Amino acid sequence: MATITASASPAMQQTSNKATTSATVASPAPVRYRPSLLVILSACLVLMGAGGPLLLRVYFVHGGERLFLSAMLQISGWPLLLPPICVSLYRSRSRSRSHGVASLLLPPRLAGAAAVLGAFYAISCFLYALGSQALPLSTSSLLLATQLAFTAVFAFLFVGLRFTPFSANAVVLLTIGPAVLGVGPGSGKPAGEASRTYWIGFCEAIAAAALAGLVLPLVEIATARYGRRTGPAARVPPPYATVMQMQAVMGAAGTLVCLLGMAIKSDFQAVPSEAATFGLGKTNYYLVLIWDAISWQLLNLGIVGLITCASSLLAGIMIAVLLPLSEILAVIFLHEKFDGPKGIALVLSLWGFASYLYGEKAQKKTETQKNELQMVKKTVDLESATL
């Protein structure tokens, strides 16, 4: 009997070691938060599109008056995406010959949702053009920063965003900052402009921010519900060809809405005469339009990329990052006055942005530590069960 016990003991130990080893190998390592290259690329595109609001203000300052044309400039750069989309689809088809090109395109329901959201985004661009016509660039940029508050609220209602003390503080600060403009001396109103015109532009800029704040979470919902990011693939950022297709569909639908508005307002007939009387000259008129469309396209592609590869709230945060850059560009190139209320609003907005970044870093650190503790507990439980 003793001989049997002695011979069985090493076998039991070997079985226990195998079970422990397999449990340790099968357990996934805790995932640390690291932004993907697509997220970093999208953030860089948003920053590169900072010239869009500046050139739009240049258009209005030097005699531009066509609102639907200025709205179309913000969304009409999507044809620039067609060559890279075609190249990407061709290369993807070459790698996997078992699937056709149709499997690489957007699902029909996602394309339809993108078209509807593109139409809403065109309305937001039109409202922003109305506000930019009446307000200085620095003021309209500060008001547009309130879209982060609207994005946070709509993301909480529709996407299930959970507020942390830091994110709530950021939303409050980014809402109070632009409100300072409305109570400061002169409220940033340009000299010679009627108060009624200024306040109408003020409300139009807020409405544009609210509509943009609604569109961003809806894009995230459409991507999650109708896209291909299901199951384990939901943790992997989609191919950038998907991002480009999504933005191209939104841009095409929004362009159609603006073209319809231009036809109703006879903008096509007015463009040649407007170019002839433009303050910077006829050639510079068309150059401003072209480069403005390119700048906005970079911005839009970066926003859709952040929504698709990360979240709508991060896209709203990056739009708010453009605030200090727009302020600097407006003061340097347009010689706009940067007074006390704008300075206070800028500091509050930057404070809110820094609060959000610190909160995100702290939250990711807490989640990582929690995952590590759960992993250690799970490993200990498996080892105890095999003894």
N, C-alpha and C positions, 0 to 999 in steps of 0.2 A: 504493500500500500504506500509505503514511503517512497518507493522507487517511482510509482506512478505520479505522486504529487510533485516530486522533483522534476520529472520530465515534462509535466504539464505547465509548470510555472513559467519557464522561458517562452513557451508558445503564447501564453496569455499576455505576457509583457510585450511580445512582438506584435500581437493583435492590437493591443492598446496603443502602442507607438504608431502603428499604421493609421489607426483611426484618428489619433491626434494630429498626425502629419497631414492627412487628407483633409481634416476639418480646417487646419490652418491654411492649406493651399487653396481650398475652395472658398474661403472667406475673402471677399473683395477688400482691397485696401481702401482706406478713407480717401475720399476725393477732395482735394484742395481746390479752392477757387482760383482759376487762372483764366483770364479772358483769352478767347481764341483769336487767331490771326484775323478772322473775318470781322470780329467785333472791333479790333484795333484799326483795321482798314476802314471800316464804316465810320468810326469816330474821326479818323483823319479826313475823310471825305466831307464830313459835316464842317470841320474847321476850314477846309479849303473852299467851302461855299460861302464864306463870310462876305465875299465881294458882291453877292447877290443883292442883299438889302441896300448896300452902298450905291450900286449902279442904278437900282430902281429909284432911289432918292435923287440921283443925278438926272435921271430922265424927267422927273417932275420939276426939279429946280430950274432946269434950262428950257422949259416950255412944253414938256410933254403933258397931255391931258387925256389920252385915251385909256380909260380904266380897264376895259376888257382886254386891250392889248397888253397892258402892264400885268394883268392877271395871267394871261397866257404865257408871258415870259417866264413866269414862275414854275410852269409845268410842261412847257413845250419842248424841252431838250431831250425828251425820251428817244427820238430817232438815233441819237448818238449811241444808244445801247444796242441797236440792231446788229452791227458788225461783231462785237464781242459775244453776243448771245448766239449768233450763227456759228462762230468759231467754237464756242464752248459745246454746243449741241453736236457739232461734227466730231469733235474729239471724244466726247462721251459715247457717241454711237460707235466710234472705231474701237473703243475699249471693250464694249459689250455688244457684240453683233447679234446676240440672241434677242435683244429688245429693239423695237423700232423707235423712231423719233418721237412718236406720240407718247410713249411712256416717259419721256424726258420733259415734256411740256407741262404747264400748270394744269391741274385737274379742272374740268369745266366749271364746277361750282366755285372753286377758288378764284378762277378768272372772272366769273360773274360778280362775285363779291368785291373783287379789286376794282372792277369797272364802276360799280355803284359808289364805292368809297372814293374813287378818283373824281367823280362828279361832285361829291360833297367837299373834297379838298379844293376843287376849283372855286366853289363858292367861298371857302375860307380865304383863298388867294385874292378873290375879288374884294372881300371886305378889308383885307390887309392893304390892298392897293388904295382903297378909299381912305384908310387911315394914314397911309404914307403920303398921300397928296396933301393932307392938311397939317401933318405933324412933322417936326424935325426928326431926322433919322434916330438920334439918340433917344428921343421920347417914345417913338413908335417901337423901337427895339426893347426898351424897358417894359412897355405895355405888353409886347408879345411874350415877354418872359413869364407873364402870368399863366401862359398855357400849361406850365408845369403843375400849377395848382389844379387846373381843370383836368389835366391828365391823371393826376393822383386820385382825384375824386371819382372820375369815371372808371379808372382801373380798379378802385376799391369796389365800385358797384357792379361792374361787369366781369372783371378778370379775377376778382378775389384777392386783391392786393392787401397785405397786412401791414398796417402802419406801425412803425417803431417810434420811440420818442425823438430820434434824430430826423427821421423822414417827416414826421409831423411838424417839427421845428423848422425844417427846410421849407415846407409848404407855406407855413405862416409867414416866414421872413420874405419869401419870394412873392407873396401877395401884398404884404405891407409896403415893400419897396416901391413898386410902381404907384401905390396909392399916395405916396408922398408927393408925387408930381402934381396931383390934383389939389393939394392944399398949400403948396409952396408959393412964394411971391411970383406972380406972373404965370405960374404953373407951366413954365417952359413955352409959353405961347410966343410964336414969332412976331416981330414988330410989324404992324400994319395989318395983321390978320384979325378978323372979327372973332369975338369970343364964341359966338354961336357956331361958327365954322370949326373952331378949335375943339369945342366940346363934342360936336358931332363926330369929328375924326377920332376923338378920344374913345367914344363909345363904340365906334366901328372897329378900332384896333382891339378893344376888349372882346367884341363879338367874334373877331377873327381868331383870337387866342382860344376862346371857348370852343369854337367849332374844330379847330386844330387839335385841342385837347381831347375832343370826343373821337376824332378820326383815328388817332394813334392807338388807343386800346381796341377799337373795332378792327383795325388791321391785325393786331395780335390775336384777337378772337378768331377772325377768319382764317388766319394761317394755321392756328392750332386745330380748328374744327374741320376745315376742308383741305388742309395740306397733307403732306406725307409724314409729318412728324408725329408718329404714333408708336407706342411700345418702347422698346429700347432705343429706337432711332430718335426718340424725342430728346435724348441727352446730347445728340450730335448735331452741330449746326448744319443746316441744309447747304447744298452747293450754291455758290454765288450766282450761278446761272438762274436758280430759282428766284433769288433776290432781284436780279435784273429783270426777269420776266414780270415779276409782281409790280415793280416800279414802272415798267414800260406800259403795262395794261392800265394802271392808274393814270399815268401821264396821257395816254391816248384818249381815255374817256374824259379826263378833265379838259384836254385841248379841244375836243368836240364841243363841250359846253361853252368854252370861251369863244370859239369860232362862231357859234350861234349868236352869242351876245354881240360880237363884233359886226356880224351881218345886220342885226337889228339896229345897232347904233351907227351904221354906215362908217365903221372905222377903216375899212379897206379903201374907201375913196378919200378919207381924210389923212391917211399916212403920208402920201407924197407932199402934201402942202405942209404938214407938220414938220417933216424932215427939212423942208426948205427954210422954215422959220426957226429951226432949232438953234439954241444959243451957242452951241459948240460947233455948228456947221453940219451940212448934210451928211458928209462921210462919217463923221463922228457919231451922228445920230444912229446910223445903222450899226456901227461898231459897238455902241452902248447896248443896243438891243441884242446883238449876237452874244457878246460876252456876258451880259446879264443872264440870258437863257442858259449858257454853259455853267455859270456859277450856281444858279439855282438847281441845275440838274445834278451837280456834285452833291449839293446839300440834300436834295430829295433822295438820291440813291443811298447816301449815308444813313438817313433817317430810317428808310425801309429796311436797310441792312441791320441796323441796331434792333428794330422791332422783331425781325424774323430770326435773328441769331441770338438775341438776348431778351429784351422786354421793352414794352412801350414806355415805361417809366424812365429807363435809361436813355431812350431816344429823346424824351422831354428834357432830361437833365443836360444832354449835349446841346440841345437848342438853347438852353439857358446859358451854356458856356459861351455861346456866341456873343452874349451881351457885352462883356468888357471889350471884346475885339471890335464890335460895331461902334462902341463909344469912342474908342481910340481912332478908328478910321474916319468917323464923322468929324472929329475935332481936327484931324490932320488935313483931310482932303476937302471937306466941305466948310471948314472954318466955323462950325457951329459953336455956340456958347455953351460952356460946361459950368453951370452955376451950382449953388449949394444944394438945392433939392435934388438935382440929378446926381450929385456926388453922394448924398445920403442914400438915395435909392440904389445906386451902384454898390455901395458898401453893404447894404442889407441883402442885396441879391447875391453878392459873392459870399457873404456869411452863410446864407441859406444853402448855397451850393457846397461850401466846405463842410457844413453840418451833415448834409446828405452823404458825401463821400466818406466822412469819418464813421457815420452810422452803418454804411454798407460794409466797410472794412471790419468794424466791430462785430457785426452780425455774422459775417462769413467766418470770422475767427471763432465765435461761439459755436456755430454749427459744426465746424471742423473738430473742435474739442469734444462736442457731444457725440459725433460719429466715432471718434477714437475711443471714447469711454464705452459706447455700445459695442464696439468691435472687441475690446478687451473683455467685457462681460460675457459676450457670446462665446469667445474662445475658452474662457474659464469654465463656463457651463458645459461646453462640449467635452472638455478634458475631464470634468467631474463625472459626467455621464458614462464615460468609457472605462472608469476605474472599477 
